[in-house]
Amino acid sequence: MKKDKKKDEFLKFRITENEKLLIAERSKKCNKNVSEFARFMLLNGEVIAITVEEKRILVGLANNINQLVKRFHQANREPDNLMTELQIILTHLKNAYRRST
């Protein structure tokens, strides 16, 4: 097996003490040291950025879900159109996810 090249370059950036603790905790959960974890996340991790319009849509979907749950609790039974509404919401969420990847 080929040995890794010597790692002789450095990246420096500032983080808060809480961020440092969180990074250390996450790296430990992955059984990696902080350097290995940071390298992996910087090379393979992703940041999902959503547009203002997508955020507005997600907020609207969240409001719809809350209204459906409220109706469920008030009636103490499943509203007639609950499954249809949830399927529509799920479709919107899937489409939003596909756009972000």
Sine and cosine of phi, psi and omega as CSV:
sin_phi,cos_phi,sin_psi,cos_psi,sin_omega,cos_omega
0.00,0.00,0.70,-0.71,-0.05,-1.00
-0.96,0.30,0.72,-0.69,-0.01,-1.00
-0.98,0.21,0.62,-0.78,0.02,-1.00
-0.87,0.49,0.54,-0.84,0.09,-1.00
-0.91,0.42,0.45,-0.89,0.02,-1.00
-0.90,0.44,0.73,-0.69,0.01,-1.00
-1.00,-0.05,0.97,-0.23,-0.08,-1.00
-0.85,-0.52,0.18,0.98,0.05,-1.00
-0.96,-0.27,0.51,-0.86,-0.02,-1.00
-0.84,-0.54,0.56,-0.83,0.18,-0.98
-0.89,-0.46,0.68,-0.73,0.03,-1.00
-0.80,-0.60,0.70,-0.72,0.13,-0.99
-0.41,-0.91,0.37,-0.93,-0.07,-1.00
-0.99,-0.10,0.61,-0.79,0.07,-1.00
-0.64,-0.76,0.31,-0.95,0.05,-1.00
-0.99,0.16,0.22,-0.98,0.04,-1.00
-0.88,0.47,-0.65,0.76,0.02,-1.00
-0.90,0.43,-0.65,0.76,0.04,-1.00
-0.89,0.46,-0.65,0.76,0.01,-1.00
-0.88,0.47,-0.69,0.73,0.02,-1.00
-0.90,0.43,-0.66,0.75,0.01,-1.00
-0.90,0.43,-0.68,0.74,0.04,-1.00
-0.89,0.45,-0.69,0.72,0.01,-1.00
-0.89,0.46,-0.65,0.76,0.01,-1.00
-0.90,0.43,-0.71,0.71,0.00,-1.00
-0.91,0.40,-0.64,0.77,0.01,-1.00
-0.91,0.41,-0.61,0.80,0.02,-1.00
-0.90,0.43,-0.65,0.76,0.03,-1.00
-0.89,0.46,-0.48,0.88,0.00,-1.00
-1.00,-0.02,0.08,1.00,-0.06,-1.00
0.83,0.56,0.66,0.75,0.05,-1.00
-0.78,-0.63,0.46,-0.89,0.14,-0.99
-0.98,0.22,0.16,-0.99,-0.10,-1.00
-0.87,0.49,-0.64,0.77,0.00,-1.00
-0.89,0.45,-0.72,0.69,0.01,-1.00
-0.88,0.47,-0.71,0.71,-0.01,-1.00
-0.89,0.46,-0.74,0.67,-0.02,-1.00
-0.89,0.46,-0.69,0.72,0.01,-1.00
-0.86,0.50,-0.72,0.69,0.00,-1.00
-0.88,0.48,-0.74,0.68,-0.04,-1.00
-0.91,0.41,-0.63,0.78,0.00,-1.00
-0.93,0.37,-0.54,0.84,-0.01,-1.00
-1.00,0.07,-0.53,0.85,-0.15,-0.99
-0.88,-0.48,-0.30,0.95,-0.02,-1.00
-0.94,0.33,0.19,-0.98,0.02,-1.00
-0.62,-0.79,0.50,-0.87,0.09,-1.00
-0.94,-0.33,0.82,-0.57,0.02,-1.00
-0.99,-0.13,0.90,-0.43,0.03,-1.00
-0.96,-0.28,0.75,-0.67,0.04,-1.00
-0.91,-0.41,0.50,-0.87,0.00,-1.00
-0.97,0.23,0.22,-0.98,0.05,-1.00
-0.87,0.50,-0.64,0.77,0.01,-1.00
-0.90,0.43,-0.68,0.73,0.03,-1.00
-0.90,0.43,-0.62,0.78,0.04,-1.00
-0.90,0.45,-0.67,0.75,0.02,-1.00
-0.87,0.49,-0.67,0.75,0.02,-1.00
-0.90,0.44,-0.70,0.71,0.00,-1.00
-0.89,0.45,-0.63,0.77,0.05,-1.00
-0.89,0.46,-0.67,0.74,0.04,-1.00
-0.89,0.46,-0.67,0.74,0.03,-1.00
-0.90,0.43,-0.65,0.76,0.03,-1.00
-0.89,0.47,-0.65,0.76,0.04,-1.00
-0.89,0.45,-0.66,0.76,0.03,-1.00
-0.87,0.48,-0.69,0.72,0.02,-1.00
-0.89,0.46,-0.69,0.72,0.02,-1.00
-0.88,0.48,-0.66,0.75,0.02,-1.00
-0.90,0.44,-0.65,0.76,0.02,-1.00
-0.90,0.43,-0.67,0.74,0.02,-1.00
-0.91,0.41,-0.65,0.76,0.02,-1.00
-0.88,0.48,-0.69,0.72,0.03,-1.00
-0.89,0.45,-0.63,0.78,0.03,-1.00
-0.87,0.49,-0.72,0.69,-0.02,-1.00
-0.93,0.37,-0.60,0.80,0.01,-1.00
-0.92,0.40,-0.68,0.74,-0.05,-1.00
-1.00,0.07,-0.24,0.97,-0.04,-1.00
0.85,0.53,0.45,0.89,0.09,-1.00
-0.38,-0.92,0.23,-0.97,-0.02,-1.00
-0.94,0.33,0.82,-0.57,0.08,-1.00
-0.86,0.51,0.51,-0.86,-0.08,-1.00
-0.81,0.59,-0.63,0.77,-0.09,-1.00
-0.98,-0.21,0.29,0.96,-0.07,-1.00
-0.85,0.53,-0.78,0.63,-0.06,-1.00
-0.91,0.42,-0.62,0.78,0.03,-1.00
-0.90,0.45,-0.73,0.69,0.00,-1.00
-0.89,0.45,-0.67,0.74,0.01,-1.00
-0.91,0.41,-0.59,0.81,0.05,-1.00
-0.90,0.44,-0.66,0.76,0.03,-1.00
-0.90,0.45,-0.72,0.70,0.01,-1.00
-0.88,0.47,-0.69,0.73,0.02,-1.00
-0.87,0.49,-0.66,0.76,0.04,-1.00
-0.88,0.48,-0.70,0.71,0.03,-1.00
-0.88,0.48,-0.68,0.73,0.00,-1.00
-0.90,0.43,-0.66,0.75,0.03,-1.00
-0.88,0.47,-0.67,0.74,0.01,-1.00
-0.91,0.42,-0.65,0.76,0.03,-1.00
-0.90,0.44,-0.65,0.76,0.00,-1.00
-0.91,0.41,-0.68,0.73,-0.01,-1.00
-0.88,0.48,-0.61,0.79,0.00,-1.00
-0.93,0.38,-0.48,0.88,-0.08,-1.00
-1.00,0.07,-0.17,0.99,-0.02,-1.00
-0.96,-0.27,0.00,0.00,0.00,0.00
